Amino acid sequence: MKGSVMRLNPAHSPGAALLASLVAAGLLTACATAEESARFDAGWRPGAVQAVGTAAELGQQHARLDCRPAPGDADAAARYAQVRYAHGRMRRTVIAPVPAGQDIDIAQQVWVNSHECRPVELRSAKG
Protein backbone atom coordinates (compact mmCIF):
# COMPACT_ATOMS: atom_id res chain seq x y z
CA MET A 1 0.00 0.00 0.00
CA LYS A 2 1.93 2.88 -1.32
CA GLY A 3 1.31 6.18 0.45
CA SER A 4 -0.56 4.71 3.42
CA VAL A 5 0.38 5.67 6.96
CA MET A 6 0.41 3.13 9.72
CA ARG A 7 -0.84 4.49 13.06
CA LEU A 8 -0.11 2.95 16.41
CA ASN A 9 -3.03 2.49 18.72
CA PRO A 10 -1.79 2.32 22.35
CA ALA A 11 -4.64 -0.07 23.17
CA HIS A 12 -3.22 -2.54 20.63
CA SER A 13 0.44 -1.83 21.39
CA PRO A 14 1.40 -2.14 25.08
CA GLY A 15 4.98 -1.21 24.22
CA ALA A 16 3.90 2.14 22.78
CA ALA A 17 1.80 2.89 25.86
CA LEU A 18 4.73 2.05 28.13
CA LEU A 19 7.08 4.24 26.11
CA ALA A 20 4.61 7.14 26.23
CA SER A 21 4.25 6.86 30.02
CA LEU A 22 8.03 6.72 30.50
CA VAL A 23 8.52 9.85 28.39
CA ALA A 24 5.79 11.67 30.36
CA ALA A 25 7.34 10.66 33.69
CA GLY A 26 10.74 11.89 32.53
CA LEU A 27 9.32 15.26 31.53
CA LEU A 28 7.59 15.68 34.90
CA THR A 29 10.80 15.06 36.84
CA ALA A 30 12.98 17.37 34.73
CA CYS A 31 12.43 20.39 37.01
CA ALA A 32 13.38 18.50 40.17
CA THR A 33 16.39 17.05 38.40
CA ALA A 34 17.61 20.51 37.35
CA GLU A 35 17.30 21.83 40.92
CA GLU A 36 19.08 18.78 42.36
CA SER A 37 21.77 19.07 39.70
CA ALA A 38 22.54 22.63 40.80
CA ARG A 39 22.74 21.50 44.44
CA PHE A 40 24.96 18.58 43.46
CA ASP A 41 27.34 20.91 41.58
CA ALA A 42 27.61 23.02 44.76
CA GLY A 43 28.72 19.95 46.75
CA TRP A 44 25.39 18.97 48.34
CA ARG A 45 24.56 15.27 48.58
CA PRO A 46 21.43 13.53 49.84
CA GLY A 47 22.26 11.32 52.81
CA ALA A 48 20.98 9.63 55.94
CA VAL A 49 21.87 10.57 59.50
CA GLN A 50 23.84 7.79 61.22
CA ALA A 51 24.48 9.52 64.57
CA VAL A 52 23.89 12.87 66.29
CA GLY A 53 25.82 14.31 69.23
CA THR A 54 28.44 16.71 70.48
CA ALA A 55 31.95 16.62 69.06
CA ALA A 56 33.11 14.47 71.98
CA GLU A 57 30.08 12.13 71.89
CA LEU A 58 30.69 11.19 68.25
CA GLY A 59 34.22 10.10 69.10
CA GLN A 60 36.92 9.17 66.58
CA GLN A 61 35.52 8.79 63.05
CA HIS A 62 36.97 8.18 59.61
CA ALA A 63 34.99 10.75 57.64
CA ARG A 64 35.64 12.24 54.21
CA LEU A 65 34.99 15.64 55.78
CA ASP A 66 34.95 16.22 59.56
CA CYS A 67 33.67 19.68 60.48
CA ARG A 68 34.25 19.38 64.22
CA PRO A 69 36.76 21.82 65.67
CA ALA A 70 40.02 20.67 67.21
CA PRO A 71 39.70 19.24 70.74
CA GLY A 72 39.62 22.05 73.28
CA ASP A 73 38.26 24.53 70.72
CA ALA A 74 34.81 22.95 70.56
CA ASP A 75 31.64 24.50 71.90
CA ALA A 76 30.52 21.79 74.32
CA ALA A 77 26.85 22.31 73.41
CA ALA A 78 27.31 22.33 69.62
CA ARG A 79 25.76 19.31 67.94
CA TYR A 80 27.00 17.45 64.87
CA ALA A 81 25.47 14.85 62.56
CA GLN A 82 27.35 11.92 61.10
CA VAL A 83 25.80 11.58 57.64
CA ARG A 84 26.38 8.77 55.16
CA TYR A 85 25.81 9.36 51.45
CA ALA A 86 26.39 7.44 48.23
CA HIS A 87 29.24 8.33 45.90
CA GLY A 88 28.86 5.98 42.96
CA ARG A 89 29.13 2.50 44.43
CA MET A 90 30.91 3.73 47.55
CA ARG A 91 29.44 5.12 50.75
CA ARG A 92 31.06 8.19 52.26
CA THR A 93 30.65 9.92 55.60
CA VAL A 94 30.61 13.60 56.55
CA ILE A 95 30.38 15.00 60.06
CA ALA A 96 28.57 18.32 59.72
CA PRO A 97 27.13 20.85 62.15
CA VAL A 98 23.45 20.69 63.09
CA PRO A 99 21.75 24.10 63.12
CA ALA A 100 20.98 25.35 66.65
CA GLY A 101 17.48 24.35 67.70
CA GLN A 102 17.09 21.85 64.83
CA ASP A 103 15.77 18.41 65.75
CA ILE A 104 17.41 15.66 63.72
CA ASP A 105 16.82 11.95 64.21
CA ILE A 106 18.80 8.85 63.28
CA ALA A 107 17.97 7.68 59.72
CA GLN A 108 16.48 11.09 58.83
CA GLN A 109 17.11 12.16 55.24
CA VAL A 110 19.18 15.35 54.95
CA TRP A 111 21.33 17.30 52.52
CA VAL A 112 25.02 17.40 53.48
CA ASN A 113 27.77 19.36 51.76
CA SER A 114 30.67 17.09 50.84
CA HIS A 115 33.06 19.97 50.02
CA GLU A 116 32.48 22.62 52.71
CA CYS A 117 31.64 22.63 56.41
CA ARG A 118 28.03 23.75 56.11
CA PRO A 119 25.15 22.83 58.45
CA VAL A 120 22.99 19.91 57.33
CA GLU A 121 19.64 20.76 55.75
CA LEU A 122 16.49 18.69 56.10
CA ARG A 123 15.25 17.13 52.88
CA SER A 124 11.65 17.71 51.92
CA ALA A 125 9.33 14.83 51.10
CA LYS A 126 9.82 15.49 47.37
CA GLY A 127 13.60 15.50 47.48
TORKOL-4160 file (C-alpha; in steps of 0.2 Angstrom, whole numbers, padded with zeros to 4 digits, m for minus):
127
<pt num="1" X="0000" Y="0000" Z="0000"/>
<pt num="2" X="0010" Y="0014" Z="m0007"/>
<pt num="3" X="0007" Y="0031" Z="0002"/>
<pt num="4" X="m0003" Y="0024" Z="0017"/>
<pt num="5" X="0002" Y="0028" Z="0035"/>
<pt num="6" X="0002" Y="0016" Z="0049"/>
<pt num="7" X="m0004" Y="0022" Z="0065"/>
<pt num="8" X="m0001" Y="0015" Z="0082"/>
<pt num="9" X="m0015" Y="0012" Z="0094"/>
<pt num="10" X="m0009" Y="0012" Z="0112"/>
<pt num="11" X="m0023" Y="0000" Z="0116"/>
<pt num="12" X="m0016" Y="m0013" Z="0103"/>
<pt num="13" X="0002" Y="m0009" Z="0107"/>
<pt num="14" X="0007" Y="m0011" Z="0125"/>
<pt num="15" X="0025" Y="m0006" Z="0121"/>
<pt num="16" X="0020" Y="0011" Z="0114"/>
<pt num="17" X="0009" Y="0014" Z="0129"/>
<pt num="18" X="0024" Y="0010" Z="0141"/>
<pt num="19" X="0035" Y="0021" Z="0131"/>
<pt num="20" X="0023" Y="0036" Z="0131"/>
<pt num="21" X="0021" Y="0034" Z="0150"/>
<pt num="22" X="0040" Y="0034" Z="0153"/>
<pt num="23" X="0043" Y="0049" Z="0142"/>
<pt num="24" X="0029" Y="0058" Z="0152"/>
<pt num="25" X="0037" Y="0053" Z="0168"/>
<pt num="26" X="0054" Y="0059" Z="0163"/>
<pt num="27" X="0047" Y="0076" Z="0158"/>
<pt num="28" X="0038" Y="0078" Z="0175"/>
<pt num="29" X="0054" Y="0075" Z="0184"/>
<pt num="30" X="0065" Y="0087" Z="0174"/>
<pt num="31" X="0062" Y="0102" Z="0185"/>
<pt num="32" X="0067" Y="0093" Z="0201"/>
<pt num="33" X="0082" Y="0085" Z="0192"/>
<pt num="34" X="0088" Y="0103" Z="0187"/>
<pt num="35" X="0086" Y="0109" Z="0205"/>
<pt num="36" X="0095" Y="0094" Z="0212"/>
<pt num="37" X="0109" Y="0095" Z="0199"/>
<pt num="38" X="0113" Y="0113" Z="0204"/>
<pt num="39" X="0114" Y="0107" Z="0222"/>
<pt num="40" X="0125" Y="0093" Z="0217"/>
<pt num="41" X="0137" Y="0105" Z="0208"/>
<pt num="42" X="0138" Y="0115" Z="0224"/>
<pt num="43" X="0144" Y="0100" Z="0234"/>
<pt num="44" X="0127" Y="0095" Z="0242"/>
<pt num="45" X="0123" Y="0076" Z="0243"/>
<pt num="46" X="0107" Y="0068" Z="0249"/>
<pt num="47" X="0111" Y="0057" Z="0264"/>
<pt num="48" X="0105" Y="0048" Z="0280"/>
<pt num="49" X="0109" Y="0053" Z="0297"/>
<pt num="50" X="0119" Y="0039" Z="0306"/>
<pt num="51" X="0122" Y="0048" Z="0323"/>
<pt num="52" X="0119" Y="0064" Z="0331"/>
<pt num="53" X="0129" Y="0072" Z="0346"/>
<pt num="54" X="0142" Y="0084" Z="0352"/>
<pt num="55" X="0160" Y="0083" Z="0345"/>
<pt num="56" X="0166" Y="0072" Z="0360"/>
<pt num="57" X="0150" Y="0061" Z="0359"/>
<pt num="58" X="0153" Y="0056" Z="0341"/>
<pt num="59" X="0171" Y="0050" Z="0345"/>
<pt num="60" X="0185" Y="0046" Z="0333"/>
<pt num="61" X="0178" Y="0044" Z="0315"/>
<pt num="62" X="0185" Y="0041" Z="0298"/>
<pt num="63" X="0175" Y="0054" Z="0288"/>
<pt num="64" X="0178" Y="0061" Z="0271"/>
<pt num="65" X="0175" Y="0078" Z="0279"/>
<pt num="66" X="0175" Y="0081" Z="0298"/>
<pt num="67" X="0168" Y="0098" Z="0302"/>
<pt num="68" X="0171" Y="0097" Z="0321"/>
<pt num="69" X="0184" Y="0109" Z="0328"/>
<pt num="70" X="0200" Y="0103" Z="0336"/>
<pt num="71" X="0198" Y="0096" Z="0354"/>
<pt num="72" X="0198" Y="0110" Z="0366"/>
<pt num="73" X="0191" Y="0123" Z="0354"/>
<pt num="74" X="0174" Y="0115" Z="0353"/>
<pt num="75" X="0158" Y="0122" Z="0360"/>
<pt num="76" X="0153" Y="0109" Z="0372"/>
<pt num="77" X="0134" Y="0112" Z="0367"/>
<pt num="78" X="0137" Y="0112" Z="0348"/>
<pt num="79" X="0129" Y="0097" Z="0340"/>
<pt num="80" X="0135" Y="0087" Z="0324"/>
<pt num="81" X="0127" Y="0074" Z="0313"/>
<pt num="82" X="0137" Y="0060" Z="0306"/>
<pt num="83" X="0129" Y="0058" Z="0288"/>
<pt num="84" X="0132" Y="0044" Z="0276"/>
<pt num="85" X="0129" Y="0047" Z="0257"/>
<pt num="86" X="0132" Y="0037" Z="0241"/>
<pt num="87" X="0146" Y="0042" Z="0230"/>
<pt num="88" X="0144" Y="0030" Z="0215"/>
<pt num="89" X="0146" Y="0012" Z="0222"/>
<pt num="90" X="0155" Y="0019" Z="0238"/>
<pt num="91" X="0147" Y="0026" Z="0254"/>
<pt num="92" X="0155" Y="0041" Z="0261"/>
<pt num="93" X="0153" Y="0050" Z="0278"/>
<pt num="94" X="0153" Y="0068" Z="0283"/>
<pt num="95" X="0152" Y="0075" Z="0300"/>
<pt num="96" X="0143" Y="0092" Z="0299"/>
<pt num="97" X="0136" Y="0104" Z="0311"/>
<pt num="98" X="0117" Y="0103" Z="0315"/>
<pt num="99" X="0109" Y="0121" Z="0316"/>
<pt num="100" X="0105" Y="0127" Z="0333"/>
<pt num="101" X="0087" Y="0122" Z="0338"/>
<pt num="102" X="0085" Y="0109" Z="0324"/>
<pt num="103" X="0079" Y="0092" Z="0329"/>
<pt num="104" X="0087" Y="0078" Z="0319"/>
<pt num="105" X="0084" Y="0060" Z="0321"/>
<pt num="106" X="0094" Y="0044" Z="0316"/>
<pt num="107" X="0090" Y="0038" Z="0299"/>
<pt num="108" X="0082" Y="0055" Z="0294"/>
<pt num="109" X="0086" Y="0061" Z="0276"/>
<pt num="110" X="0096" Y="0077" Z="0275"/>
<pt num="111" X="0107" Y="0086" Z="0263"/>
<pt num="112" X="0125" Y="0087" Z="0267"/>
<pt num="113" X="0139" Y="0097" Z="0259"/>
<pt num="114" X="0153" Y="0085" Z="0254"/>
<pt num="115" X="0165" Y="0100" Z="0250"/>
<pt num="116" X="0162" Y="0113" Z="0264"/>
<pt num="117" X="0158" Y="0113" Z="0282"/>
<pt num="118" X="0140" Y="0119" Z="0281"/>
<pt num="119" X="0126" Y="0114" Z="0292"/>
<pt num="120" X="0115" Y="0100" Z="0287"/>
<pt num="121" X="0098" Y="0104" Z="0279"/>
<pt num="122" X="0082" Y="0093" Z="0281"/>
<pt num="123" X="0076" Y="0086" Z="0264"/>
<pt num="124" X="0058" Y="0089" Z="0260"/>
<pt num="125" X="0047" Y="0074" Z="0256"/>
<pt num="126" X="0049" Y="0077" Z="0237"/>
<pt num="127" X="0068" Y="0078" Z="0237"/>
